[in-house]
């Protein structure tokens, strides 16, 4: 009986085990799926972490700091402006960036007063040493001197030219800046806002302070009054350089004597030739500056890759020279010629880095991409040379494009068709540029005839030598009185921006469009001549 019971128990256990096997397999399969999903999740997290580390390692410290400053967590830490400033509150500010284009000036409450060797920051508790001073021993010496003389709560930045300067000169420069700040505070207490407390040096003295150094052979001045003023400034602040200041005695203009006029002209040209035969194309836009590198006439003597690399290295050095010469700042995109080897791209990048070390303006460059593009930024404080010496064309509004003669001719014909619908006179006169007039009477003669047949009006084309290509006027003549009536001018929407602003300032009085240097007297004279016909 016990044996039979044992056998029955074994059979029952086997049946229960058989029933439990599918359930156990399902649980194991579910656990395996969960483990596989967790493993895939860990792999994805590792890949994301690796990408983050790769991006962080590729970024420069400056780019990483900028990205962290822009993060939402950092932005939330900044106080609201209404908690810092109140209406009617008087504060001392300094122009940190002059107005550029349509952008206004940038101002700051962190005042900085530049001297010859030092920059004094009365509101910042900090001592900084120029990065271009490489010697650790010299940096420690300069820091020790500044720490001894700076008042508590203030700061100094030691400029590059301070390297090797003795203690007495640095102390004298610091005292000059401290006295200057004291004078500014005295003036602040005597006046009410808005008021100018301290102007910067003018162009001549500022250039002398910032650019005149031991590396400069001579400082030559042709104006006698400015010569005496600069000489006195150098005697006070740069006594060791007094012998390098000279008065120009030549009879020809000083710009002609030293080739400055030609350099100024080349500095404003879009294309810059390289010594090898390649060239740069520099395009300045509102958002950024694009510089394109082209091989031009340079073909090289060996393989194409070596030729391209040589051109790009030469272009990198010339690009930095042009950035400094033209005072170009902001976002800059460099389009080098494509290179297949990463080692060659690295050579060009290193050449660009070496050239930028000679530039006093702060800059940041990213690595060359596979397409040969380099993104970089350069600190922009003032307008570029091109913007300072030029203004947008009033005819094309700075686009560099004007309408073709064919476009203007057909626009005039369409306007003539519109006017014919509302005029009883049988003749419509079209005053236009000679090129447009010649086109209408020769190549587009059939189009002119088509308009006359369709409208039943006679169209008379009258070339006007003083008309801009895009300018034209339509008028009809009253046969009874002989008076000419201007019925349509070039559409006001296409007028130059300068004339639109001038028109609106006179109360919106309608004026005929004038281009190509045509003055008000010339316009009245032309209208009088038309009226007499």
C-alpha positions as CSV (number, residue, x, y, z in Angstrom):
1,X,0.0,0.0,0.0
2,X,2.8,2.4,0.9
3,X,4.5,1.5,-2.5
4,X,1.3,2.2,-4.4
5,X,0.8,5.5,-2.5
6,X,4.4,6.5,-3.3
7,X,3.9,5.7,-6.9
8,X,0.7,7.7,-7.0
9,X,2.5,10.6,-5.3
10,X,5.3,10.4,-7.9
11,X,2.8,10.4,-10.8
12,X,0.9,13.3,-9.3
13,X,4.2,15.2,-8.8
14,X,5.2,14.5,-12.4
15,X,1.9,15.8,-13.6
16,X,2.2,19.0,-11.6
17,X,5.8,19.4,-12.8
18,X,4.7,19.0,-16.4
19,X,2.0,21.6,-15.8
20,X,4.6,23.9,-14.2
21,X,7.2,23.6,-17.0
22,X,5.4,26.0,-19.5
23,X,4.9,28.6,-16.8
24,X,8.6,28.3,-15.7
25,X,9.7,28.7,-19.4
26,X,7.5,31.7,-19.8
27,X,9.0,33.3,-16.7
28,X,12.5,32.6,-17.9
29,X,11.8,34.0,-21.3
30,X,10.3,37.2,-19.7
31,X,13.4,37.5,-17.5
32,X,15.6,37.1,-20.5
33,X,13.8,39.8,-22.4
34,X,14.0,42.2,-19.5
35,X,17.7,41.5,-19.1
36,X,18.2,42.0,-22.9
37,X,16.3,45.3,-22.7
38,X,18.3,46.5,-19.7
39,X,21.5,45.6,-21.6
40,X,20.4,47.6,-24.6
41,X,19.6,50.5,-22.3
42,X,23.0,50.4,-20.7
43,X,24.6,50.4,-24.2
44,X,22.6,53.4,-25.3
45,X,23.5,55.2,-22.1
46,X,27.2,54.4,-22.6
47,X,27.0,55.6,-26.2
48,X,25.4,58.9,-25.1
49,X,28.0,59.3,-22.4
50,X,30.8,58.6,-24.9
51,X,29.3,61.2,-27.3
52,X,29.1,63.7,-24.5
53,X,32.7,63.1,-23.5
54,X,33.8,63.3,-27.1
55,X,32.0,66.6,-27.6
56,X,33.3,68.0,-24.3
57,X,36.8,67.0,-25.2
58,X,36.5,68.6,-28.6
59,X,35.2,71.9,-27.3
60,X,37.6,74.5,-26.2
61,X,37.2,75.7,-22.5
62,X,35.8,79.0,-23.8
63,X,33.1,77.3,-25.9
64,X,32.2,74.9,-23.0
65,X,31.9,77.8,-20.6
66,X,29.7,79.7,-23.0
67,X,27.4,76.7,-23.4
68,X,27.2,76.3,-19.7
69,X,26.4,79.9,-19.2
70,X,23.5,79.6,-21.7
71,X,22.0,76.5,-20.0
72,X,18.6,77.0,-18.4
73,X,19.9,76.3,-14.9
74,X,22.5,79.1,-15.2
75,X,20.0,81.5,-16.7
76,X,17.7,81.0,-13.7
77,X,20.4,82.1,-11.4
78,X,20.6,85.6,-12.9
79,X,18.5,88.2,-11.1
80,X,15.7,90.0,-12.9
81,X,16.6,93.4,-14.2
82,X,13.7,95.0,-12.3
83,X,15.3,93.8,-9.1
84,X,18.7,95.4,-9.9
85,X,17.6,98.7,-11.5
86,X,14.9,101.1,-10.6
87,X,13.3,103.9,-12.6
88,X,15.1,107.1,-12.0
89,X,18.2,105.5,-10.6
90,X,21.5,107.0,-11.6
91,X,24.4,104.6,-12.5
92,X,27.8,104.9,-14.0
93,X,28.2,103.0,-17.3
94,X,30.8,102.7,-19.9
95,X,30.4,102.0,-23.7
96,X,31.9,98.5,-24.1
97,X,30.9,98.3,-27.8
98,X,30.2,101.1,-30.2
99,X,27.1,101.1,-32.3
100,X,27.5,98.9,-35.4
101,X,25.1,99.0,-38.2
102,X,21.5,98.8,-36.9
103,X,22.7,97.6,-33.5
104,X,23.0,100.1,-30.7
105,X,25.9,100.6,-28.3
106,X,26.6,98.0,-25.6
107,X,27.1,99.5,-22.1
108,X,28.4,97.9,-18.9
109,X,28.7,98.9,-15.2
110,X,32.1,97.1,-15.1
111,X,34.3,100.1,-15.7
112,X,37.7,99.6,-17.3
113,X,40.3,102.4,-17.7
114,X,43.1,101.4,-20.1
115,X,46.6,102.7,-19.5
116,X,49.9,102.0,-21.3
117,X,50.8,98.9,-19.3
118,X,47.7,98.2,-17.1
119,X,43.9,98.3,-17.3
120,X,42.2,99.4,-14.1
121,X,38.9,97.9,-13.1
122,X,37.5,99.8,-10.1
123,X,34.4,97.6,-9.7
124,X,36.0,94.1,-10.1
125,X,38.1,92.4,-7.5
126,X,40.5,90.6,-9.8
127,X,44.1,90.6,-11.1
128,X,44.7,89.2,-14.6
129,X,47.9,88.7,-16.6
130,X,47.9,88.7,-20.4
131,X,48.0,85.2,-21.8
132,X,50.8,86.3,-24.2
133,X,53.2,86.6,-21.3
134,X,54.4,83.0,-21.2
135,X,57.1,83.1,-18.5
136,X,55.8,81.9,-15.2
137,X,58.5,83.8,-13.3
138,X,57.5,87.1,-15.1
139,X,53.9,86.4,-14.4
140,X,54.6,85.9,-10.7
141,X,56.6,89.1,-10.6
142,X,53.9,91.2,-12.2
143,X,51.2,89.7,-10.0
144,X,53.2,90.5,-6.9
145,X,53.7,94.1,-7.9
146,X,50.0,94.6,-8.7
147,X,48.8,92.9,-5.5
148,X,50.9,95.4,-3.5
149,X,49.5,98.5,-5.1
150,X,45.9,97.8,-5.9
151,X,43.2,99.1,-3.5
152,X,40.9,96.5,-1.9
153,X,37.9,95.5,-4.0
154,X,39.5,96.8,-7.3
155,X,41.3,95.0,-10.1
156,X,44.0,95.3,-12.7
157,X,44.8,93.6,-15.9
158,X,48.4,93.5,-16.9
159,X,48.8,94.1,-20.7
160,X,51.3,92.3,-22.9
161,X,53.5,95.4,-23.2
162,X,54.1,95.3,-19.5
163,X,56.4,92.3,-19.8
164,X,59.9,93.2,-18.6
165,X,58.8,96.7,-17.5
166,X,60.4,97.8,-14.2
167,X,58.4,98.3,-11.0
168,X,58.5,102.1,-11.0
169,X,56.8,102.4,-14.4
170,X,54.1,100.0,-13.5
171,X,53.4,101.8,-10.2
172,X,53.3,105.2,-12.1
173,X,50.8,103.8,-14.6
174,X,48.7,102.4,-11.8
175,X,48.7,105.8,-9.9
176,X,47.7,107.6,-13.1
177,X,44.7,105.3,-13.5
178,X,43.7,105.6,-9.9
179,X,43.8,109.4,-10.1
180,X,41.8,109.3,-13.2
181,X,39.1,107.2,-11.5
182,X,39.1,109.7,-8.6
183,X,38.5,112.6,-11.0
184,X,35.6,110.7,-12.6
185,X,34.0,110.2,-9.2
186,X,34.3,113.9,-8.4
187,X,32.7,114.8,-11.7
188,X,29.9,112.3,-11.0
189,X,29.0,114.0,-7.8
190,X,28.8,117.4,-9.5
191,X,26.5,116.5,-12.4
192,X,23.2,114.8,-12.9
193,X,22.5,112.1,-15.4
194,X,22.8,111.9,-18.4
195,X,26.3,113.3,-18.5
196,X,29.7,112.5,-20.0
197,X,32.1,111.8,-17.2
198,X,35.2,110.8,-19.2
199,X,35.8,110.5,-23.0
200,X,38.2,108.1,-24.5
201,X,41.3,109.3,-26.3
202,X,40.9,110.4,-29.9
203,X,42.0,108.2,-32.7
204,X,45.6,109.6,-32.9
205,X,46.4,109.3,-29.2
206,X,44.6,106.0,-28.9
207,X,46.6,104.5,-31.7
208,X,49.8,105.8,-30.1
209,X,48.9,104.3,-26.8
210,X,47.8,100.9,-28.1
211,X,50.0,100.4,-31.1
212,X,53.2,102.4,-30.6
213,X,55.8,100.0,-29.1
214,X,59.4,98.9,-29.5
215,X,58.4,96.8,-32.5
216,X,57.5,100.0,-34.4
217,X,60.4,101.6,-36.3
218,X,59.0,105.1,-36.6
219,X,55.9,107.2,-35.9
220,X,55.7,109.8,-38.7
221,X,53.2,112.7,-38.6
222,X,52.7,115.3,-41.2
223,X,50.4,117.7,-39.2
224,X,52.5,120.1,-37.1
225,X,49.9,120.5,-34.4
226,X,49.3,116.8,-34.1
227,X,53.0,116.2,-34.1
228,X,53.5,118.4,-31.0
229,X,50.5,116.8,-29.3
230,X,51.7,113.2,-29.9
231,X,55.3,114.2,-28.9
232,X,54.0,115.5,-25.6
233,X,52.0,112.4,-25.0
234,X,54.9,110.1,-25.8
235,X,57.2,112.2,-23.5
236,X,54.8,111.6,-20.6
237,X,53.7,108.0,-21.1
238,X,56.3,106.4,-23.4
239,X,59.6,108.3,-22.8
240,X,61.8,105.5,-24.2
241,X,60.1,105.9,-27.6
242,X,60.5,109.7,-27.9
243,X,63.2,109.4,-30.6
244,X,61.0,107.4,-32.9
245,X,58.5,110.2,-33.3
246,X,59.3,112.2,-36.5
247,X,57.8,115.0,-38.5
248,X,57.1,114.4,-42.2
249,X,59.0,116.9,-44.3
250,X,58.1,115.7,-47.8
251,X,56.2,117.8,-50.4
252,X,53.9,115.0,-51.6
253,X,51.0,113.8,-49.6
254,X,52.2,111.4,-46.8
255,X,49.8,108.7,-48.0
256,X,51.3,108.8,-51.5
257,X,54.9,108.7,-50.0
258,X,54.3,105.5,-48.1
259,X,51.8,103.8,-50.4
260,X,48.9,104.1,-47.9
261,X,46.4,105.2,-50.6
262,X,46.9,102.0,-52.6
263,X,46.7,99.9,-49.4
264,X,43.4,101.6,-48.4
265,X,42.0,100.8,-51.8
266,X,43.1,97.2,-51.7
267,X,41.7,96.9,-48.2
268,X,38.2,97.6,-49.4
269,X,38.3,95.3,-52.4
270,X,36.3,92.1,-52.4
271,X,39.1,90.0,-54.0
272,X,42.6,89.7,-52.4
273,X,45.3,88.0,-54.4
274,X,47.9,85.8,-52.8
275,X,51.6,85.6,-53.7
276,X,51.2,82.1,-55.0
277,X,48.5,83.1,-57.5
278,X,45.5,82.0,-55.4
279,X,43.1,84.6,-54.1
280,X,40.5,85.3,-51.3
281,X,37.0,86.5,-51.7
282,X,35.7,88.4,-48.7
283,X,32.0,89.1,-48.3
284,X,30.7,91.0,-45.3
285,X,27.1,90.5,-44.4
286,X,24.9,91.6,-41.5
287,X,25.1,88.2,-39.7
288,X,28.6,87.0,-40.6
289,X,31.6,87.4,-42.8
290,X,32.4,84.7,-45.4
291,X,35.9,84.3,-46.7
292,X,36.4,81.9,-49.7
293,X,39.8,80.5,-50.7
294,X,40.4,79.8,-54.4
295,X,43.4,78.3,-56.2
296,X,43.3,80.9,-59.0
297,X,46.4,80.7,-61.3
298,X,48.4,78.4,-58.9
299,X,48.9,74.9,-60.3
300,X,51.9,73.6,-58.3
301,X,54.6,71.3,-59.4
302,X,53.6,68.1,-57.6
303,X,50.4,66.4,-56.6
304,X,47.1,68.3,-56.2
305,X,46.8,67.6,-52.5
306,X,50.2,69.3,-51.8
307,X,49.2,72.3,-54.0
308,X,45.9,72.8,-52.2
309,X,47.6,72.5,-48.8
310,X,50.2,75.2,-49.7
311,X,47.5,77.6,-50.9
312,X,45.4,77.0,-47.7
313,X,48.4,77.7,-45.4
314,X,49.2,80.9,-47.3
315,X,45.6,81.8,-47.2
316,X,45.3,81.2,-43.5
317,X,48.1,83.7,-42.8
318,X,46.6,86.3,-45.2
319,X,43.2,85.9,-43.7
320,X,44.4,86.9,-40.3
321,X,46.2,89.9,-41.8
322,X,43.0,91.0,-43.6
323,X,40.9,90.5,-40.5
324,X,43.2,92.9,-38.6
325,X,43.6,95.3,-41.5
326,X,39.9,95.5,-42.2
327,X,38.9,95.3,-38.5
328,X,36.5,92.5,-39.2
329,X,34.8,90.9,-36.2
330,X,31.8,88.8,-35.2
331,X,31.1,85.4,-36.8
332,X,33.5,84.5,-39.6
333,X,33.3,81.4,-41.9
334,X,36.4,80.4,-43.7
335,X,35.9,78.2,-46.7
336,X,39.3,76.6,-47.5
337,X,39.9,74.4,-50.5
338,X,38.9,70.8,-49.7
339,X,41.7,68.6,-48.5
340,X,41.5,64.8,-48.4
341,X,44.1,64.1,-45.7
342,X,43.3,65.0,-42.1
343,X,47.0,65.7,-41.5
344,X,46.9,68.5,-44.1
345,X,43.8,69.9,-42.5
346,X,45.7,69.9,-39.2
347,X,48.6,71.8,-40.8
348,X,46.3,74.5,-42.0
349,X,44.6,74.7,-38.7
350,X,47.9,75.1,-36.9
351,X,49.0,77.8,-39.4
352,X,45.7,79.7,-38.6
353,X,46.3,79.4,-34.9
354,X,49.9,80.7,-35.2
355,X,48.8,83.7,-37.2
356,X,46.0,84.5,-34.7
357,X,48.5,84.6,-31.8
358,X,49.7,87.9,-33.2
359,X,46.2,89.4,-33.2
360,X,45.3,91.4,-30.1
361,X,41.6,90.9,-30.5
362,X,40.1,87.9,-28.8
363,X,39.2,85.1,-31.1
364,X,37.9,81.5,-31.0
365,X,38.3,78.9,-33.8
366,X,36.8,75.5,-34.3
367,X,38.4,72.6,-36.1
368,X,38.3,72.4,-39.9
369,X,35.4,70.3,-41.1
370,X,35.4,67.6,-43.7
371,X,34.2,70.2,-46.2
372,X,37.1,72.5,-45.4
373,X,35.0,75.0,-43.4
374,X,36.3,76.8,-40.3
375,X,33.9,78.6,-37.9
376,X,35.5,81.3,-35.8
377,X,34.6,84.4,-33.9
378,X,36.6,87.6,-33.4
379,X,35.8,90.3,-30.9
380,X,34.2,93.3,-32.6
381,X,34.3,96.6,-30.8
382,X,34.0,99.1,-33.7
383,X,32.8,99.2,-37.3
384,X,35.0,97.5,-39.9
385,X,37.1,99.6,-42.2
386,X,34.8,99.0,-45.1
387,X,31.7,100.1,-43.1
388,X,33.6,103.2,-41.8
389,X,34.7,104.4,-45.1
390,X,31.6,103.5,-47.2
391,X,27.9,103.6,-47.0
392,X,25.2,101.4,-48.7
393,X,24.5,102.3,-52.3
394,X,21.3,104.4,-52.5
395,X,20.3,102.8,-55.8
396,X,20.6,99.1,-55.0
397,X,20.3,99.6,-51.2
398,X,23.5,97.8,-50.6
399,X,22.6,94.6,-52.5
400,X,25.1,95.3,-55.3
401,X,22.4,94.6,-57.9
402,X,20.3,96.8,-60.2
403,X,17.6,95.9,-62.7
404,X,18.5,95.0,-66.2
405,X,17.5,97.3,-69.1
406,X,15.0,94.7,-70.3
407,X,13.3,94.5,-66.9
408,X,13.0,98.3,-66.7
409,X,11.8,98.6,-70.3
410,X,8.9,96.1,-69.8
411,X,8.0,97.7,-66.4
412,X,7.7,101.1,-68.3
413,X,5.5,99.5,-70.9
414,X,3.2,97.9,-68.3
415,X,2.8,101.3,-66.6
416,X,2.0,102.8,-69.9
417,X,-0.8,100.3,-70.5
418,X,-2.2,101.1,-67.0
419,X,-2.1,104.9,-67.6
420,X,-3.7,104.5,-71.1
421,X,-6.9,103.1,-69.4
422,X,-7.4,106.4,-67.5
423,X,-6.2,109.1,-69.9
424,X,-8.1,110.8,-72.7
425,X,-5.0,112.1,-74.4
426,X,-3.8,110.2,-77.4
427,X,-0.1,110.4,-76.7
428,X,1.9,109.1,-73.7
429,X,5.6,110.2,-73.4
430,X,8.1,108.0,-71.6
431,X,11.2,109.6,-70.2
432,X,13.9,107.0,-69.5
433,X,17.6,106.2,-69.4
434,X,19.3,106.2,-72.9
435,X,20.0,102.5,-72.6
436,X,16.4,101.7,-71.9
437,X,15.2,104.0,-74.7
438,X,17.6,102.4,-77.2
439,X,16.2,98.9,-76.2
440,X,12.6,100.0,-76.6
441,X,13.2,101.5,-80.1
442,X,15.3,98.6,-81.4
443,X,15.2,95.1,-79.9
444,X,11.8,95.6,-78.2
445,X,10.2,97.6,-81.0
446,X,7.6,94.9,-81.5
447,X,6.6,95.0,-77.8
448,X,6.3,98.8,-78.1
449,X,4.0,98.4,-81.1
450,X,1.9,95.8,-79.4
451,X,1.2,98.2,-76.5
452,X,0.3,101.0,-78.9
453,X,-2.1,98.7,-80.9
454,X,-3.7,97.4,-77.8
455,X,-4.2,100.8,-76.1
456,X,-4.8,102.9,-79.2
457,X,-2.3,105.4,-77.8
458,X,0.9,106.7,-79.3
459,X,4.0,106.1,-77.2
460,X,6.9,108.5,-77.6
461,X,10.3,107.4,-76.1
462,X,12.5,110.3,-74.9
463,X,16.0,109.4,-73.7
464,X,17.2,111.4,-70.7
465,X,21.0,111.5,-70.1
466,X,20.8,112.3,-66.4
467,X,18.4,109.5,-65.6
468,X,19.5,106.4,-63.7
469,X,18.9,103.1,-65.4
470,X,15.9,102.2,-63.2
471,X,14.3,105.7,-63.5
472,X,11.5,106.6,-65.9
473,X,8.6,109.0,-66.0
474,X,5.3,108.8,-67.9
475,X,3.5,112.0,-68.8
476,X,0.8,113.2,-71.2
477,X,0.4,116.5,-72.9
478,X,-2.8,118.5,-73.1
479,X,-3.2,119.6,-76.7
480,X,-5.4,122.6,-75.7
481,X,-3.0,124.2,-73.1
482,X,0.2,122.5,-74.1
483,X,0.9,121.6,-70.4
484,X,2.6,118.4,-69.6
485,X,1.2,116.3,-66.7
486,X,3.3,113.7,-65.0
487,X,1.1,110.7,-64.6
488,X,3.5,108.1,-63.2
489,X,7.0,107.9,-62.0
490,X,9.2,105.0,-60.9
491,X,7.1,103.4,-58.1
492,X,7.9,105.0,-54.7
493,X,8.4,101.5,-53.2
494,X,11.5,101.2,-55.3
495,X,13.0,104.5,-54.3
496,X,16.3,104.4,-52.5
497,X,15.9,104.3,-48.7
498,X,17.7,107.6,-48.4
499,X,15.0,109.3,-50.5
500,X,12.2,107.5,-48.8
501,X,13.4,108.9,-45.4
502,X,13.8,112.4,-46.8
503,X,10.3,112.3,-48.3
504,X,8.7,111.2,-45.1
505,X,10.5,113.9,-43.1
506,X,8.9,116.5,-45.4
507,X,5.4,115.3,-44.5
508,X,5.1,112.7,-47.2
509,X,5.0,115.2,-50.1
510,X,5.3,113.2,-53.4
511,X,8.5,113.7,-55.3
512,X,9.7,112.3,-58.5
513,X,12.5,109.8,-58.2
514,X,15.9,111.2,-58.8
515,X,19.0,109.0,-59.4
516,X,22.4,109.2,-60.8
517,X,23.3,112.5,-59.0
518,X,20.3,114.4,-60.4
519,X,19.7,117.5,-58.2
520,X,16.4,119.3,-57.3
521,X,17.2,122.2,-59.8
522,X,17.7,119.7,-62.6
523,X,14.4,118.1,-61.8
524,X,12.6,121.4,-61.9
525,X,14.3,122.4,-65.1
526,X,13.2,119.1,-66.8
527,X,9.6,119.6,-65.6
528,X,9.6,123.2,-67.0
529,X,10.9,121.9,-70.4
530,X,8.2,119.3,-70.5
531,X,5.6,121.9,-69.7
532,X,6.7,124.1,-72.5
533,X,6.3,121.4,-75.1
